[in-house]
Amino acid sequence: MLLWLNSHICQELNIFLFAAVKGAFIFVWALLISIWWLYRLAKKRKNRELIKRNFFKQNDGLLL
């Protein structure tokens, strides 16, 4: 009886640990994708500002 109880608790613990590790992995993956997406967004916005500034300088400060 004691052996069965210990193995049952061990199986429940393994299931819990597997679920916790899987959840942590999904969280880290989502976090990395979010950071990458925000980096691309900031880079695109910065590039857009540089293009506008260059057009402004090329046209001697006149807005098109």
PyMOL commands that set and color helices and strands:
alter all, ss='L'
color gray80, all
select helices_A, chain A and resi 2-58
alter helices_A, ss='H'
color red, helices_A
deselect
rebuild
show_as cartoon
